């Protein structure tokens, strides 16, 4: 009845009365009372009709009943980002499938234990240990394409996941002030440990629905303009900026290009170099091309351990260069896109660790590592003034890469800059090598007979060929023995260890020794062992000939140098004058033997010889020749026999000392101390601290003391003392027989025996 009366009143009303309405009522009748009723107003000239529909109620910016105890405070209600109602399904990557079998075994054993009531704790512990070891081995030897797959993992934590883990407060800011808010880029102000930052980052979805809403983390020009607006806002208010990069690239559809995608990215690149506040960028997933760089021109670029940063995706690169996306693993390796490679190339400034299994295995722990990295970077950058900050950012990008100017390009390469494939060298047969070796041997024999030089060039070329052949035979033997994979992994470990520390880790050294021992033991069973031995024999023989030839050349050169030095000394005017004077004096007294000379003339002869020896010694030293012992030629056969006897005894004693030291070093006590010393040096690295230095010095002193005690306790000391006493007893008589003093003194004997190293 009410509706009928209302309709009747409406039909009797005029048009001016009908148009005279308010927002809450229609000619005095509330809109709610009308509901969905269709109103048809008939007049002479026109008909007015309207329909009301219910609008979905939005909880924005505040919900009706905000929870004051929500994590992050009431301000977190401003963000529409909420935890997922359902836990994401676990996703197993292709290379992780071996781990799934171990997980199934653990689950089965636990289920059996629950069903039977038996104790399987040892088996479960063993399986879990194997699983952890397999996981550790897998994630410490990841290939570049495997890291790409981890960076794209569906369950990998997103920008907002990290933000709500590391910030106490966070307020999301929207809009580019040109009528659009791109959901692929999220911006907002937040605090970490009481310090306020402007956060900007790419946001991917956590499921299919969110990915569609967020456009899979691929921003449009509106997103980059929103990011630039908030960067300028932060620059104006003095907020440090932290950007999170996680995008396959900017959205490359027709509409985005029409709206100026390239211009928006270029504008961001230019503007970021002028920001007067510290900027830190963190790659948390994949950073693709200009879409990543548009918010990545920072003072410091940090990367998560399994993140990647590239100019083109491995699939796109493979499709361009190898005409197939299946070559993506090869492209990923060549592109150098991993965190460790980019740090080595100085593109990235640091690597943030991830847990085993990737960031999605423990997102909270990963977020805390990001928080620590942000605090450390900001502490460093906040000490710089504005000018230094701008210069630091400019210099960081200017030093990336290397180039040379002024070198003309070969005209042939101007047409095609692609490097041509290196032709595979033709393999030389074993028979051809043997023929060449025999031919070269004949040439060497002919050269010896004619006192000519052996053909050096031919010898060098043949040795190079033989070395390649021997390397090839070794490789074939390694493959036949099944050691190729182990040797390849060991090479990677050694290369990695050498790049980090010049000292070899004892554990790594043990691995090398084990593989070497296994190879030495089984190489005789290899099918090509005969060829390997034959080529090794030829290589050793030719190397020996080459070494002999080089030694002869060096000896001839040294002989010529010595002759020149002696001639220069003997032709010295002062030496010639003194020599002629002594000669005249000897002739004037008619001396025919040394006994006819008086003491004064003998002393003059000794001084003259000393002067000649000194000049020759200085000349040899100035020519970079090491002078160990200079002695005038003995004139008495008896003295020569005595000196040679002493030299043989000294040489024998030195050999005994070396054997005793070697035996002492190989003893269990000293050997264990030496191994401890190696381990301490390896741990200390290039920059040891004070404690490491003290431990190393203590171990060195202990090893020296043990060696001294070992040598002192042996019979070597007694031999040495007997030799010294014998020399001391015979020194008087030797002086009478040898007035020039050529027999060894106690000091000379100490130097010869090397007492400074053993009995000091």
Secondary structure, 3 states (H helix, E strand, C coil): CHHHHHHHHHHHCCHHHHHCCCCCEECCEEHHHHCCCCCCEECCCCEECCCCCCCCCCCCCCCCCCCCCCCCCHHHHHCCCCCCCCCCCCCCCHHHHHHHHHHHHHHHHHHHHHHHCCCCHHHHHHHHHHHHHHHHHHHCCCCHHHHHHHHCCCCCCCHHHHHHHHCCEEEEECCCCCCCCCCCEEEEEEEECCEEEEEEEECCCCCHHHHHHHHHHCCCHHHHHHHHHHHHHHHHHCCEEEEEEEECCCCCCHHHHHCCHHHHHHHHHHHHCCCCCCEEEEEEEEEEHHHHHCCCCCCEEEEECCCEEECCCHHHHHHHHCCCHHHHHHHHHHHCCEHHHHHHCCCCCEEECCCCCCHHHCHHHHHHHHHHHHHHHHHHHCCCCHHHHHHHHHHHHHCCCCCCCCCCCCHHHHHCCCCCCCCCCCCCCHHHHHHHHHHHHHHHHHHHHCCCCCCHHHHHHHHHHHHHHHHHHHHHHHHHHCCHHHHHHHHHHHHHHHHHCCCCCHHHHHHHHHHHHHHHHHHHHCCCHHHHHHHHHHHHHHHHHHHHHHHHHHHHHHHHHHHHHHHHHHCCHHHHHHHHHHHHHHHHHCCCCHHHCCHHHHHHHHHHHHHHHHHHHHHHHHCCCCCCCCCCCCCCHHHHHHHHHHHHHHHHHHHHHHHHHHHHHCCHHHHHHHHHHHHHHHHHCCCCCHHHHHHHHHHHHHHHHHHHHHHHHCCHHHHHHHHHHHHHHHHHHHHHHCCCCCCCCHHHHHHHHCHHHHCC
